[in-house]
Amino acid sequence: MDEAPAGVRRWNVDEFNKLAEIGLIPFRGYELLDGVVYAIGGHVRYWSLRDYEQMMNGGLITPAEHAELVEGFLLVRPQTGAVESWIRMRATDFLFRAVDTDRFLPCAASVWIILDDSNVAIPNISILRGRLEDYDRDEWPCGADALVTMEATAPSIPGDLEMHRRQRARFGIPEMWHADGGANTITVYTAPASGDYAEVRSFGLGDSFVSDALSGLVVPVDEILRPSRRRA
């Protein structure tokens, strides 16, 4: 029997029946095992971009779930806590101040990056080529548009991070940053090759790193991870 990865979206019986009602699985020949849809015989049901969009339109999954399509699996991201949310706000603020917005477009969560028919990335933060005017309102960005993706966690979740890292590398996204609010580090993955990143470097508070994907932008870790003073 195929094994589903940790973090996969698990369905209840009512949802399983609705999958059949909207035509995503036949009424016969599939079963629900531990919340995962399998063809009778043990093969897990892999989902496509069309399936993913149909689930959204049918209300089976919602944007609040932050479910991504990774190698045909629906992976549900952990609920965002205060630390992760704060890191995203800090990073977004820094990037809009620091990058050349005529050449680079920072985007917060909820922007889909369509990689192929079995992979839809929804990074916490992404930095795309060009300007907003370069993108069509009726189309999502594709993998070739993405220069950097960033994930914020506190603490990190190794299995979840690994699947996303390999996905981004396989589709040639030049850099992935992982901001770990538990360890107060940013790990930078570069040089995608053979389905993973060949170079990995970690930086702590007080350090800075250079983003080659962003034309040599210097990124001080403190700009993203150092706690702000509370307002009185």
C-alpha positions in Angstrom: 0.0 0.0 0.0 1.2 3.5 -0.8 2.1 5.6 2.2 0.8 9.1 2.5 3.3 11.7 3.9 2.9 13.5 7.3 0.7 16.6 7.0 -1.5 15.2 4.2 -5.0 16.5 4.2 -7.3 13.9 5.8 -11.0 13.6 4.9 -14.0 12.6 6.9 -16.8 10.4 5.6 -19.0 13.3 4.5 -16.1 14.9 2.6 -15.3 11.6 1.0 -18.9 11.3 -0.2 -18.8 14.9 -1.6 -15.6 14.1 -3.5 -17.7 11.5 -5.3 -20.7 13.8 -5.8 -18.6 16.4 -7.5 -16.9 13.8 -9.7 -13.4 13.7 -8.2 -13.6 10.0 -7.4 -16.0 7.3 -8.7 -18.8 6.2 -6.4 -17.2 2.7 -6.4 -13.6 1.5 -6.4 -12.2 3.9 -3.7 -12.1 3.7 0.1 -11.1 6.0 3.0 -8.3 4.7 5.2 -7.2 6.8 8.1 -8.6 9.9 6.3 -6.7 9.2 3.1 -8.4 8.3 -0.2 -7.1 5.1 -1.7 -8.1 3.1 -4.8 -9.2 -0.4 -3.7 -5.9 -2.3 -4.0 -3.8 0.2 -2.1 -2.9 3.0 -4.5 -3.3 6.4 -3.0 -5.3 9.0 -4.9 -3.1 11.7 -6.3 -4.6 15.0 -7.0 -4.1 17.4 -10.0 -4.3 21.2 -10.3 -7.8 20.7 -11.8 -8.9 18.6 -8.8 -7.4 21.2 -6.5 -9.4 24.1 -8.1 -12.5 22.0 -8.0 -12.1 21.3 -4.3 -11.7 25.0 -3.7 -14.8 25.9 -5.8 -16.8 23.1 -4.1 -15.9 24.3 -0.6 -14.0 21.1 0.3 -10.9 23.0 1.1 -10.7 26.7 2.0 -7.9 29.3 1.9 -7.8 29.2 5.7 -6.5 25.6 5.6 -3.4 26.8 3.6 -3.4 23.4 1.7 -0.7 23.1 -0.9 -0.4 20.6 -3.7 3.0 18.9 -3.4 3.7 16.0 -5.8 0.0 15.2 -6.0 -0.6 15.3 -2.3 -2.6 17.9 -0.5 -0.5 19.0 2.4 -2.0 21.2 5.1 0.3 23.7 6.7 0.2 24.0 10.6 -1.9 26.9 11.9 0.0 30.2 12.0 1.0 31.4 15.4 1.9 34.8 16.7 5.6 34.3 16.1 5.2 33.1 12.5 2.8 35.9 11.7 5.2 38.5 13.2 8.2 37.1 11.2 6.1 37.4 8.0 5.2 41.0 8.8 8.9 41.9 9.5 10.1 40.2 6.4 7.4 41.8 4.2 8.2 45.3 5.6 12.0 44.8 5.1 11.6 43.5 1.5 9.4 46.3 0.3 11.9 48.8 1.7 15.0 47.0 0.5 14.4 45.6 -3.0 14.2 47.4 -6.3 10.5 47.2 -6.9 11.0 47.9 -10.6 12.7 44.5 -10.8 11.4 42.4 -7.9 7.9 41.9 -6.6 7.5 40.7 -2.9 4.3 38.8 -2.3 2.8 37.7 1.0 1.0 34.4 1.6 -2.0 33.3 -0.5 -0.2 33.8 -3.8 -0.3 30.5 -5.7 2.8 29.6 -7.8 1.8 27.0 -10.4 4.7 24.6 -10.9 3.0 21.9 -12.8 -0.2 19.9 -12.8 0.7 18.2 -9.5 2.4 21.0 -7.7 1.0 24.3 -6.4 3.3 26.2 -4.0 1.9 28.8 -1.6 4.9 30.1 0.2 4.6 32.3 3.3 6.5 34.9 1.2 7.6 34.9 -2.4 9.7 37.3 -4.4 8.8 37.3 -8.1 10.5 38.7 -11.2 9.4 42.1 -12.5 6.5 44.3 -11.4 2.9 43.8 -10.7 2.1 45.2 -14.1 3.9 42.2 -15.7 1.3 39.7 -14.4 -2.2 39.0 -15.8 -5.0 39.2 -13.3 -6.5 36.0 -14.7 -3.4 33.8 -14.3 -1.2 32.7 -11.3 2.6 33.1 -11.5 4.5 30.0 -12.6 7.7 28.5 -11.3 9.9 30.5 -13.7 8.5 33.7 -12.2 9.7 32.9 -8.7 13.2 33.9 -7.5 12.9 33.4 -3.7 10.4 31.6 -1.5 10.4 32.0 2.3 8.9 29.9 5.0 8.5 31.0 8.6 8.2 28.5 11.4 8.4 28.4 15.2 9.6 25.7 15.7 10.5 24.1 12.4 8.8 20.9 11.2 11.4 18.8 9.4 9.2 16.6 7.3 7.0 19.5 6.1 10.1 21.7 5.4 11.8 18.9 3.5 8.9 18.3 1.1 8.6 22.0 0.3 12.4 22.4 -0.1 12.6 19.5 -2.6 9.6 20.7 -4.5 11.0 24.3 -4.9 14.4 22.9 -5.9 13.0 20.5 -8.4 11.3 23.3 -10.2 14.5 25.4 -10.2 13.5 28.2 -7.9 16.9 29.8 -7.2 16.6 30.4 -3.4 14.5 29.2 -0.5 14.8 30.9 2.9 13.7 29.3 6.1 13.1 31.7 9.0 13.0 29.7 12.3 11.5 31.7 15.1 12.4 29.1 17.6 16.1 28.9 16.9 16.4 32.6 15.7 18.1 31.5 12.5 17.5 31.9 8.8 18.7 29.0 6.7 19.3 29.8 3.0 19.1 27.1 0.4 20.7 27.9 -3.0 21.9 26.1 -6.2 19.0 23.9 -7.1 20.2 20.6 -8.7 18.9 17.0 -8.9 15.8 17.7 -6.9 17.4 19.5 -3.9 19.5 22.5 -3.1 23.2 21.9 -3.3 24.2 24.7 -0.9 22.9 25.3 2.6 23.9 28.1 4.9 22.5 29.2 8.3 22.7 32.6 9.8 21.8 33.9 13.3 21.1 37.2 15.0 23.8 39.7 14.1 24.6 38.0 10.8 23.8 39.1 7.3 23.6 37.1 4.1 23.7 38.1 0.4 20.9 37.0 -2.0 22.4 36.3 -5.4 18.8 35.8 -6.7 18.0 39.4 -5.7 21.1 40.9 -7.4 23.3 40.9 -4.3 20.8 42.2 -1.8 22.2 42.2 1.7 19.7 40.7 4.2 20.5 41.4 7.9 18.9 38.6 10.0 17.9 41.1 12.7 15.6 42.9 10.2 13.5 39.7 10.1 14.0 38.0 13.4 15.0 40.5 16.1 12.1 41.1 18.5 10.7 44.6 18.4 10.3 46.7 21.5 6.8 46.7 22.8 5.0 50.0 22.5 4.0 51.6 25.8 
